[in-house]
Amino acid sequence: MASEVLQNITDLVSTWGLKVLGGIAILIGGIMVSRVVRKATELGLGRAHLDASLVSLLGGLVYYSLIAVVAIVVFGIVGIETASLITILGASSLAIGLALQGSLSNFASGIMLYLFRPYETGHYLEVGDYAGTVTDFGAFSTTVNTLDNVRIVIPNRYISEHPIRNWTANGTRRLDLEIDIDISADLPRAREAMEQVLASEPKILKEPAPLVAVSNFGDTPARFVVRPWCQHDDYWELRYCLPEQLKTAVEAAGFAMPTPQRDLRISRDE
C-alpha cells in the first residue's frame, strides 16, 4: 500500500513537476520582460513630449496586455485548457469595451490630438460652442478657462468632431475695427490722423503694415476699416483702447463723428 502511494506521488511529480517549474520560470521571466517593455514604452513616449498621464496609461496598457499573454502561455504549459479562458477574456473585453465606449472614444481622440498637435497648453481656442485658454490637455478631456474665468472640461471626442480655431498658434492677430466719419470730412486727412495713432502705438506691428481705408458710404457716414496687426497677448488690450484713441485723434483733427439725421416733411391735404 505504501509503495503504491509512493509510486503515485512519484508519477504526479514526474508528470506535473517539470510543467509547474517551467510555468513558474516562464511567469517570472515574462513579468521581468513586461516590466522592461513598459519602461521602454514610457521612455519612448516621454521623449515624444506626450502628457505624463497618457504616458503612464499607455505604459500600463502595454504591461498588463503582456502579463495576460504570459498567463495564457503558463496555463498552456501547465496543462490547463486555455480555449475557454481565452473565450472568457474575449467576452469580458467586449463587455468592458461596450461599457466604456464613450471613454475609449475620448481616449482614441486624445491620442490623435496628441499626434497632430492642433493646440497646446496656453493656446486660446474656439471649438464648437466653447472658447477659452487651454489649461490642461489630458488623455480623455481638455480643460479651458474662458475670458470670464469659467473652467470648462471638454471631451476630446467633441474637439475632434468640430473645427478648431486656434487664435494663438500663429503668434500674431489682426484687429478688425470700423470707424465712421462724417461724410463731409476731408477723408485723406482723417485717414492720416488715424495712421498717426497706429504709428505711435508701440504694440502695433510695423509688418504687416496696418490698413486704414474707406470701405463704404452711408447716408451720413464714411466708414473706415482699420486693420492693424499685433501680438496675441496684446490683442484684447488694443481691441478696447484703440477705438477711443482713434475717435480722439479724428476729433482733434477737426472731424466729427456722424450724427444720424432725418428730414420730416408734413403735407396737408386741402
Phi and psi restraints in degrees (value plus and minus 20) as a CYANA .aco file:
   2 ALA   PHI     -82.9   -42.9
   2 ALA   PSI     -55.8   -15.8
   3 SER   PHI     -87.3   -47.3
   3 SER   PSI     -55.0   -15.0
   4 GLU   PHI     -87.1   -47.1
   4 GLU   PSI     -62.5   -22.5
   5 VAL   PHI     -81.4   -41.4
   5 VAL   PSI     -65.0   -25.0
   6 LEU   PHI     -81.9   -41.9
   6 LEU   PSI     -59.0   -19.0
   7 GLN   PHI     -86.4   -46.4
   7 GLN   PSI     -60.0   -20.0
   8 ASN   PHI     -82.9   -42.9
   8 ASN   PSI     -63.1   -23.1
   9 ILE   PHI     -83.5   -43.5
   9 ILE   PSI     -60.4   -20.4
  10 THR   PHI     -84.2   -44.2
  10 THR   PSI     -63.3   -23.3
  11 ASP   PHI     -83.7   -43.7
  11 ASP   PSI     -60.2   -20.2
  12 LEU   PHI     -84.4   -44.4
  12 LEU   PSI     -63.5   -23.5
  13 VAL   PHI     -86.4   -46.4
  13 VAL   PSI     -62.4   -22.4
  14 SER   PHI     -87.3   -47.3
  14 SER   PSI     -51.5   -11.5
  15 THR   PHI     -99.4   -59.4
  15 THR   PSI     -65.0   -25.0
  16 TRP   PHI    -124.3   -84.3
  16 TRP   PSI     -41.2    -1.2
  17 GLY   PHI     -78.5   -38.5
  17 GLY   PSI     -72.3   -32.3
  18 LEU   PHI     -84.9   -44.9
  18 LEU   PSI     -56.8   -16.8
  19 LYS   PHI     -84.8   -44.8
  19 LYS   PSI     -63.9   -23.9
  20 VAL   PHI     -84.7   -44.7
  20 VAL   PSI     -64.8   -24.8
  21 LEU   PHI     -81.9   -41.9
  21 LEU   PSI     -61.5   -21.5
  22 GLY   PHI     -84.5   -44.5
  22 GLY   PSI     -60.4   -20.4
  23 GLY   PHI     -83.9   -43.9
  23 GLY   PSI     -61.5   -21.5
  24 ILE   PHI     -84.3   -44.3
  24 ILE   PSI     -62.0   -22.0
  25 ALA   PHI     -82.6   -42.6
  25 ALA   PSI     -63.9   -23.9
  26 ILE   PHI     -86.6   -46.6
  26 ILE   PSI     -57.4   -17.4
  27 LEU   PHI     -82.5   -42.5
  27 LEU   PSI     -67.4   -27.4
  28 ILE   PHI     -84.0   -44.0
  28 ILE   PSI     -65.8   -25.8
  29 GLY   PHI     -83.2   -43.2
  29 GLY   PSI     -58.8   -18.8
  30 GLY   PHI     -84.9   -44.9
  30 GLY   PSI     -59.8   -19.8
  31 ILE   PHI     -84.1   -44.1
  31 ILE   PSI     -62.2   -22.2
  32 MET   PHI     -84.4   -44.4
  32 MET   PSI     -64.3   -24.3
  33 VAL   PHI     -84.4   -44.4
  33 VAL   PSI     -59.9   -19.9
  34 SER   PHI     -82.2   -42.2
  34 SER   PSI     -59.8   -19.8
  35 ARG   PHI     -85.1   -45.1
  35 ARG   PSI     -61.1   -21.1
  36 VAL   PHI     -83.6   -43.6
  36 VAL   PSI     -64.0   -24.0
  37 VAL   PHI     -84.0   -44.0
  37 VAL   PSI     -58.8   -18.8
  38 ARG   PHI     -82.8   -42.8
  38 ARG   PSI     -66.2   -26.2
  39 LYS   PHI     -83.8   -43.8
  39 LYS   PSI     -60.3   -20.3
  40 ALA   PHI     -84.5   -44.5
  40 ALA   PSI     -59.4   -19.4
  41 THR   PHI     -84.5   -44.5
  41 THR   PSI     -66.8   -26.8
  42 GLU   PHI     -84.5   -44.5
  42 GLU   PSI     -56.8   -16.8
  43 LEU   PHI     -85.7   -45.7
  43 LEU   PSI     -64.2   -24.2
  44 GLY   PHI     -85.4   -45.4
  44 GLY   PSI     -62.2   -22.2
  45 LEU   PHI     -88.2   -48.2
  45 LEU   PSI     -54.3   -14.3
  46 GLY   PHI     -84.2   -44.2
  46 GLY   PSI     -56.8   -16.8
  47 ARG   PHI     -88.0   -48.0
  47 ARG   PSI     -41.6    -1.6
  48 ALA   PHI    -102.8   -62.8
  48 ALA   PSI     -15.8    24.2
  49 HIS   PHI      41.9    81.9
  49 HIS   PSI      16.8    56.8
  50 LEU   PHI    -101.3   -61.3
  50 LEU   PSI     141.8   181.8
  51 ASP   PHI     -80.7   -40.7
  51 ASP   PSI     121.9   161.9
  52 ALA   PHI     -80.5   -40.5
  52 ALA   PSI     -57.8   -17.8
  53 SER   PHI     -86.9   -46.9
  53 SER   PSI     -57.5   -17.5
  54 LEU   PHI     -88.2   -48.2
  54 LEU   PSI     -60.2   -20.2
  55 VAL   PHI     -81.0   -41.0
  55 VAL   PSI     -65.9   -25.9
  56 SER   PHI     -84.4   -44.4
  56 SER   PSI     -60.9   -20.9
  57 LEU   PHI     -85.1   -45.1
  57 LEU   PSI     -65.7   -25.7
  58 LEU   PHI     -86.8   -46.8
  58 LEU   PSI     -58.9   -18.9
  59 GLY   PHI     -82.0   -42.0
  59 GLY   PSI     -62.8   -22.8
  60 GLY   PHI     -85.2   -45.2
  60 GLY   PSI     -58.0   -18.0
  61 LEU   PHI     -82.1   -42.1
  61 LEU   PSI     -63.7   -23.7
  62 VAL   PHI     -84.5   -44.5
  62 VAL   PSI     -63.3   -23.3
  63 TYR   PHI     -82.0   -42.0
  63 TYR   PSI     -71.3   -31.3
  64 TYR   PHI     -92.7   -52.7
  64 TYR   PSI     -46.5    -6.5
  65 SER   PHI     -85.0   -45.0
  65 SER   PSI     -63.5   -23.5
  66 LEU   PHI     -85.5   -45.5
  66 LEU   PSI     -58.8   -18.8
  67 ILE   PHI     -82.4   -42.4
  67 ILE   PSI     -59.8   -19.8
  68 ALA   PHI     -83.2   -43.2
  68 ALA   PSI     -61.1   -21.1
  69 VAL   PHI     -84.4   -44.4
  69 VAL   PSI     -63.7   -23.7
  70 VAL   PHI     -81.6   -41.6
  70 VAL   PSI     -61.4   -21.4
  71 ALA   PHI     -83.2   -43.2
  71 ALA   PSI     -60.9   -20.9
  72 ILE   PHI     -84.4   -44.4
  72 ILE   PSI     -61.1   -21.1
  73 VAL   PHI     -83.1   -43.1
  73 VAL   PSI     -62.6   -22.6
  74 VAL   PHI     -83.1   -43.1
  74 VAL   PSI     -64.5   -24.5
  75 PHE   PHI     -80.2   -40.2
  75 PHE   PSI     -59.0   -19.0
  76 GLY   PHI     -86.1   -46.1
  76 GLY   PSI     -59.1   -19.1
  77 ILE   PHI     -87.2   -47.2
  77 ILE   PSI     -61.1   -21.1
  78 VAL   PHI     -87.7   -47.7
  78 VAL   PSI     -47.7    -7.7
  79 GLY   PHI      93.3   133.3
  79 GLY   PSI     -13.7    26.3
  80 ILE   PHI    -100.6   -60.6
  80 ILE   PSI     116.2   156.2
  81 GLU   PHI     -84.1   -44.1
  81 GLU   PSI     103.7   143.7
  82 THR   PHI    -121.7   -81.7
  82 THR   PSI     -32.0     8.0
  83 ALA   PHI     -81.1   -41.1
  83 ALA   PSI     -67.2   -27.2
  84 SER   PHI     -86.6   -46.6
  84 SER   PSI     -55.6   -15.6
  85 LEU   PHI     -84.5   -44.5
  85 LEU   PSI     -62.5   -22.5
  86 ILE   PHI     -84.5   -44.5
  86 ILE   PSI     -58.4   -18.4
  87 THR   PHI     -82.6   -42.6
  87 THR   PSI     -63.6   -23.6
  88 ILE   PHI     -84.0   -44.0
  88 ILE   PSI     -64.0   -24.0
  89 LEU   PHI     -82.8   -42.8
  89 LEU   PSI     -60.1   -20.1
  90 GLY   PHI     -84.2   -44.2
  90 GLY   PSI     -64.1   -24.1
  91 ALA   PHI     -85.1   -45.1
  91 ALA   PSI     -59.6   -19.6
  92 SER   PHI     -85.2   -45.2
  92 SER   PSI     -62.0   -22.0
  93 SER   PHI     -82.2   -42.2
  93 SER   PSI     -60.4   -20.4
  94 LEU   PHI     -83.9   -43.9
  94 LEU   PSI     -64.2   -24.2
  95 ALA   PHI     -83.8   -43.8
  95 ALA   PSI     -62.7   -22.7
  96 ILE   PHI     -85.4   -45.4
  96 ILE   PSI     -60.5   -20.5
  97 GLY   PHI     -81.8   -41.8
  97 GLY   PSI     -61.6   -21.6
  98 LEU   PHI     -86.9   -46.9
  98 LEU   PSI     -59.1   -19.1
  99 ALA   PHI     -87.7   -47.7
  99 ALA   PSI     -53.4   -13.4
 100 LEU   PHI    -126.3   -86.3
 100 LEU   PSI       7.5    47.5
 101 GLN   PHI     -77.6   -37.6
 101 GLN   PSI     -65.9   -25.9
 102 GLY   PHI     -83.4   -43.4
 102 GLY   PSI     -64.3   -24.3
 103 SER   PHI     -85.8   -45.8
 103 SER   PSI     -61.0   -21.0
 104 LEU   PHI     -85.5   -45.5
 104 LEU   PSI     -56.1   -16.1
 105 SER   PHI     -84.5   -44.5
 105 SER   PSI     -61.7   -21.7
 106 ASN   PHI     -84.9   -44.9
 106 ASN   PSI     -57.2   -17.2
 107 PHE   PHI     -86.1   -46.1
 107 PHE   PSI     -64.9   -24.9
 108 ALA   PHI     -83.0   -43.0
 108 ALA   PSI     -60.2   -20.2
 109 SER   PHI     -85.2   -45.2
 109 SER   PSI     -58.0   -18.0
 110 GLY   PHI     -81.8   -41.8
 110 GLY   PSI     -59.5   -19.5
 111 ILE   PHI     -83.6   -43.6
 111 ILE   PSI     -63.5   -23.5
 112 MET   PHI     -84.0   -44.0
 112 MET   PSI     -59.3   -19.3
 113 LEU   PHI     -86.4   -46.4
 113 LEU   PSI     -56.6   -16.6
 114 TYR   PHI     -85.0   -45.0
 114 TYR   PSI     -58.2   -18.2
 115 LEU   PHI     -90.2   -50.2
 115 LEU   PSI     -62.9   -22.9
 116 PHE   PHI    -111.4   -71.4
 116 PHE   PSI     -38.6     1.4
 117 ARG   PHI      30.7    70.7
 117 ARG   PSI      39.0    79.0
 118 PRO   PHI     -93.6   -53.6
 118 PRO   PSI     -33.9     6.1
 119 TYR   PHI    -176.5  -136.5
 119 TYR   PSI     145.7   185.7
 120 GLU   PHI    -158.3  -118.3
 120 GLU   PSI     150.7   190.7
 121 THR   PHI     -79.9   -39.9
 121 THR   PSI     112.2   152.2
 122 GLY   PHI      79.9   119.9
 122 GLY   PSI     -32.3     7.7
 123 HIS   PHI    -101.2   -61.2
 123 HIS   PSI     128.4   168.4
 124 TYR   PHI    -117.8   -77.8
 124 TYR   PSI     103.0   143.0
 125 LEU   PHI    -139.9   -99.9
 125 LEU   PSI     134.1   174.1
 126 GLU   PHI    -144.4  -104.4
 126 GLU   PSI      97.5   137.5
 127 VAL   PHI    -153.0  -113.0
 127 VAL   PSI      91.5   131.5
 128 GLY   PHI      38.3    78.3
 128 GLY   PSI    -141.7  -101.7
 129 ASP   PHI    -110.0   -70.0
 129 ASP   PSI     -14.3    25.7
 130 TYR   PHI    -141.4  -101.4
 130 TYR   PSI     130.3   170.3
 131 ALA   PHI    -170.7  -130.7
 131 ALA   PSI     120.2   160.2
 132 GLY   PHI     150.3   190.3
 132 GLY   PSI     157.4   197.4
 133 THR   PHI    -110.8   -70.8
 133 THR   PSI     109.0   149.0
 134 VAL   PHI     -89.3   -49.3
 134 VAL   PSI     102.9   142.9
 135 THR   PHI    -128.9   -88.9
 135 THR   PSI     -41.8    -1.8
 136 ASP   PHI    -172.8  -132.8
 136 ASP   PSI     111.2   151.2
 137 PHE   PHI    -136.2   -96.2
 137 PHE   PSI      75.1   115.1
 138 GLY   PHI    -119.8   -79.8
 138 GLY   PSI     158.2   198.2
 139 ALA   PHI     -91.1   -51.1
 139 ALA   PSI     -50.2   -10.2
 140 PHE   PHI    -131.6   -91.6
 140 PHE   PSI     -42.8    -2.8
 141 SER   PHI    -172.1  -132.1
 141 SER   PSI     145.3   185.3
 142 THR   PHI    -143.5  -103.5
 142 THR   PSI     112.4   152.4
 143 THR   PHI    -124.0   -84.0
 143 THR   PSI     111.6   151.6
 144 VAL   PHI    -147.6  -107.6
 144 VAL   PSI     132.3   172.3
 145 ASN   PHI    -129.3   -89.3
 145 ASN   PSI     106.3   146.3
 146 THR   PHI     -96.3   -56.3
 146 THR   PSI     153.8   193.8
 147 LEU   PHI     -84.9   -44.9
 147 LEU   PSI     -46.6    -6.6
 148 ASP   PHI    -116.2   -76.2
 148 ASP   PSI       1.8    41.8
 149 ASN   PHI      44.6    84.6
 149 ASN   PSI      20.0    60.0
 150 VAL   PHI    -122.7   -82.7
 150 VAL   PSI     109.5   149.5
 151 ARG   PHI    -107.9   -67.9
 151 ARG   PSI     109.2   149.2
 152 ILE   PHI    -145.4  -105.4
 152 ILE   PSI     108.8   148.8
 153 VAL   PHI    -121.7   -81.7
 153 VAL   PSI      95.4   135.4
 154 ILE   PHI    -127.1   -87.1
 154 ILE   PSI     104.8   144.8
 155 PRO   PHI     -80.7   -40.7
 155 PRO   PSI     120.4   160.4
 156 ASN   PHI     -81.9   -41.9
 156 ASN   PSI     -50.7   -10.7
 157 ARG   PHI     -83.1   -43.1
 157 ARG   PSI     -60.1   -20.1
 158 TYR   PHI     -81.1   -41.1
 158 TYR   PSI     -61.6   -21.6
 159 ILE   PHI     -86.1   -46.1
 159 ILE   PSI     -62.1   -22.1
 160 SER   PHI     -89.3   -49.3
 160 SER   PSI     -39.7     0.3
 161 GLU   PHI    -115.9   -75.9
 161 GLU   PSI     -19.5    20.5
 162 HIS   PHI    -147.2  -107.2
 162 HIS   PSI     130.8   170.8
 163 PRO   PHI     -81.3   -41.3
 163 PRO   PSI     120.2   160.2
 164 ILE   PHI    -127.1   -87.1
 164 ILE   PSI     101.2   141.2
 165 ARG   PHI    -124.4   -84.4
 165 ARG   PSI      88.1   128.1
 166 ASN   PHI    -120.8   -80.8
 166 ASN   PSI      88.2   128.2
 167 TRP   PHI    -103.3   -63.3
 167 TRP   PSI     -27.5    12.5
 168 THR   PHI    -127.8   -87.8
 168 THR   PSI     -45.6    -5.6
 169 ALA   PHI     -76.1   -36.1
 169 ALA   PSI     -58.3   -18.3
 170 ASN   PHI    -105.3   -65.3
 170 ASN   PSI     -26.5    13.5
 171 GLY   PHI      66.5   106.5
 171 GLY   PSI     -56.1   -16.1
 172 THR   PHI    -140.1  -100.1
 172 THR   PSI     136.4   176.4
 173 ARG   PHI    -158.3  -118.3
 173 ARG   PSI     135.6   175.6
 174 ARG   PHI    -125.5   -85.5
 174 ARG   PSI     113.8   153.8
 175 LEU   PHI    -108.9   -68.9
 175 LEU   PSI     115.3   155.3
 176 ASP   PHI    -133.4   -93.4
 176 ASP   PSI      81.0   121.0
 177 LEU   PHI    -134.4   -94.4
 177 LEU   PSI     133.2   173.2
 178 GLU   PHI    -148.0  -108.0
 178 GLU   PSI     109.2   149.2
 179 ILE   PHI    -144.6  -104.6
 179 ILE   PSI     106.2   146.2
 180 ASP   PHI    -117.4   -77.4
 180 ASP   PSI     109.5   149.5
 181 ILE   PHI    -137.7   -97.7
 181 ILE   PSI     128.3   168.3
 182 ASP   PHI     -75.3   -35.3
 182 ASP   PSI     114.7   154.7
 183 ILE   PHI     -84.2   -44.2
 183 ILE   PSI     -39.9     0.1
 184 SER   PHI    -106.0   -66.0
 184 SER   PSI     -21.1    18.9
 185 ALA   PHI     -92.9   -52.9
 185 ALA   PSI     140.3   180.3
 186 ASP   PHI     -96.7   -56.7
 186 ASP   PSI      79.3   119.3
 187 LEU   PHI     -83.5   -43.5
 187 LEU   PSI     -61.4   -21.4
 188 PRO   PHI     -80.5   -40.5
 188 PRO   PSI     -59.3   -19.3
 189 ARG   PHI     -90.0   -50.0
 189 ARG   PSI     -58.2   -18.2
 190 ALA   PHI     -82.9   -42.9
 190 ALA   PSI     -61.1   -21.1
 191 ARG   PHI     -83.0   -43.0
 191 ARG   PSI     -61.4   -21.4
 192 GLU   PHI     -82.5   -42.5
 192 GLU   PSI     -59.3   -19.3
 193 ALA   PHI     -83.5   -43.5
 193 ALA   PSI     -60.5   -20.5
 194 MET   PHI     -91.6   -51.6
 194 MET   PSI     -56.3   -16.3
 195 GLU   PHI     -84.5   -44.5
 195 GLU   PSI     -54.6   -14.6
 196 GLN   PHI     -85.6   -45.6
 196 GLN   PSI     -56.6   -16.6
 197 VAL   PHI     -82.9   -42.9
 197 VAL   PSI     -65.2   -25.2
 198 LEU   PHI     -85.9   -45.9
 198 LEU   PSI     -57.6   -17.6
 199 ALA   PHI     -88.8   -48.8
 199 ALA   PSI     -50.4   -10.4
 200 SER   PHI    -106.5   -66.5
 200 SER   PSI     -29.6    10.4
 201 GLU   PHI    -107.5   -67.5
 201 GLU   PSI      93.4   133.4
 202 PRO   PHI     -86.2   -46.2
 202 PRO   PSI     -40.9    -0.9
 203 LYS   PHI    -104.3   -64.3
 203 LYS   PSI     -26.4    13.6
 204 ILE   PHI    -105.8   -65.8
 204 ILE   PSI     109.7   149.7
 205 LEU   PHI     -95.2   -55.2
 205 LEU   PSI     124.3   164.3
 206 LYS   PHI     -97.0   -57.0
 206 LYS   PSI     -53.7   -13.7
 207 GLU   PHI    -148.7  -108.7
 207 GLU   PSI     107.8   147.8
 208 PRO   PHI     -84.3   -44.3
 208 PRO   PSI     128.9   168.9
 209 ALA   PHI     -87.1   -47.1
 209 ALA   PSI     120.2   160.2
 210 PRO   PHI     -86.5   -46.5
 210 PRO   PSI     130.0   170.0
 211 LEU   PHI    -129.5   -89.5
 211 LEU   PSI     109.7   149.7
 212 VAL   PHI    -150.3  -110.3
 212 VAL   PSI      94.8   134.8
 213 ALA   PHI    -172.9  -132.9
 213 ALA   PSI     134.6   174.6
 214 VAL   PHI     -98.9   -58.9
 214 VAL   PSI     108.1   148.1
 215 SER   PHI    -125.4   -85.4
 215 SER   PSI     -45.3    -5.3
 216 ASN   PHI    -187.5  -147.5
 216 ASN   PSI     143.3   183.3
 217 PHE   PHI    -143.8  -103.8
 217 PHE   PSI     117.3   157.3
 218 GLY   PHI    -131.6   -91.6
 218 GLY   PSI    -180.0  -140.0
 219 ASP   PHI     -85.9   -45.9
 219 ASP   PSI     -64.3   -24.3
 220 THR   PHI    -141.2  -101.2
 220 THR   PSI     -43.6    -3.6
 221 PRO   PHI    -122.6   -82.6
 221 PRO   PSI     136.1   176.1
 222 ALA   PHI    -126.7   -86.7
 222 ALA   PSI     103.3   143.3
 223 ARG   PHI    -116.2   -76.2
 223 ARG   PSI     101.4   141.4
 224 PHE   PHI    -118.1   -78.1
 224 PHE   PSI     121.5   161.5
 225 VAL   PHI    -122.1   -82.1
 225 VAL   PSI     112.6   152.6
 226 VAL   PHI    -140.1  -100.1
 226 VAL   PSI      96.7   136.7
 227 ARG   PHI    -151.4  -111.4
 227 ARG   PSI      60.7   100.7
 228 PRO   PHI    -109.2   -69.2
 228 PRO   PSI     143.4   183.4
 229 TRP   PHI    -131.0   -91.0
 229 TRP   PSI     129.2   169.2
 230 CYS   PHI    -172.2  -132.2
 230 CYS   PSI     150.0   190.0
 231 GLN   PHI     -90.8   -50.8
 231 GLN   PSI     131.2   171.2
 232 HIS   PHI     -77.0   -37.0
 232 HIS   PSI     -59.7   -19.7
 233 ASP   PHI     -86.5   -46.5
 233 ASP   PSI     -39.5     0.5
 234 ASP   PHI    -117.7   -77.7
 234 ASP   PSI     -20.4    19.6
 235 TYR   PHI     -80.5   -40.5
 235 TYR   PSI     -74.1   -34.1
 236 TRP   PHI     -88.9   -48.9
 236 TRP   PSI     -54.1   -14.1
 237 GLU   PHI     -83.2   -43.2
 237 GLU   PSI     -65.7   -25.7
 238 LEU   PHI     -89.4   -49.4
 238 LEU   PSI     -53.6   -13.6
 239 ARG   PHI     -79.7   -39.7
 239 ARG   PSI     -50.7   -10.7
 240 TYR   PHI    -124.0   -84.0
 240 TYR   PSI     -37.0     3.0
 241 CYS   PHI    -119.5   -79.5
 241 CYS   PSI     -48.8    -8.8
 242 LEU   PHI     -83.8   -43.8
 242 LEU   PSI     -63.4   -23.4
 243 PRO   PHI     -75.6   -35.6
 243 PRO   PSI     -60.6   -20.6
 244 GLU   PHI     -86.0   -46.0
 244 GLU   PSI     -62.5   -22.5
 245 GLN   PHI     -83.7   -43.7
 245 GLN   PSI     -60.8   -20.8
 246 LEU   PHI     -85.5   -45.5
 246 LEU   PSI     -62.8   -22.8
 247 LYS   PHI     -81.7   -41.7
 247 LYS   PSI     -64.1   -24.1
 248 THR   PHI     -82.8   -42.8
 248 THR   PSI     -62.0   -22.0
 249 ALA   PHI     -86.5   -46.5
 249 ALA   PSI     -61.0   -21.0
 250 VAL   PHI     -85.7   -45.7
 250 VAL   PSI     -62.8   -22.8
 251 GLU   PHI     -88.4   -48.4
 251 GLU   PSI     -55.6   -15.6
 252 ALA   PHI     -85.6   -45.6
 252 ALA   PSI     -47.7    -7.7
 253 ALA   PHI    -100.8   -60.8
 253 ALA   PSI     -22.6    17.4
 254 GLY   PHI      78.9   118.9
 254 GLY   PSI      -5.1    34.9
 255 PHE   PHI    -134.8   -94.8
 255 PHE   PSI     119.0   159.0
 256 ALA   PHI    -121.1   -81.1
 256 ALA   PSI     136.2   176.2
 257 MET   PHI     -91.0   -51.0
 257 MET   PSI     129.5   169.5
 258 PRO   PHI     -88.1   -48.1
 258 PRO   PSI     124.1   164.1
 259 THR   PHI    -135.0   -95.0
 259 THR   PSI     100.3   140.3
 260 PRO   PHI     -77.6   -37.6
 260 PRO   PSI     114.7   154.7
 261 GLN   PHI    -149.1  -109.1
 261 GLN   PSI     124.6   164.6
 262 ARG   PHI    -155.3  -115.3
 262 ARG   PSI     112.2   152.2
 263 ASP   PHI    -119.0   -79.0
 263 ASP   PSI     104.0   144.0
 264 LEU   PHI    -126.3   -86.3
 264 LEU   PSI     107.6   147.6
 265 ARG   PHI    -137.4   -97.4
 265 ARG   PSI     103.1   143.1
 266 ILE   PHI    -126.0   -86.0
 266 ILE   PSI     101.2   141.2
 267 SER   PHI    -127.3   -87.3
 267 SER   PSI     119.5   159.5
 268 ARG   PHI    -130.1   -90.1
 268 ARG   PSI     100.1   140.1
 269 ASP   PHI    -100.0   -60.0
 269 ASP   PSI     107.1   147.1
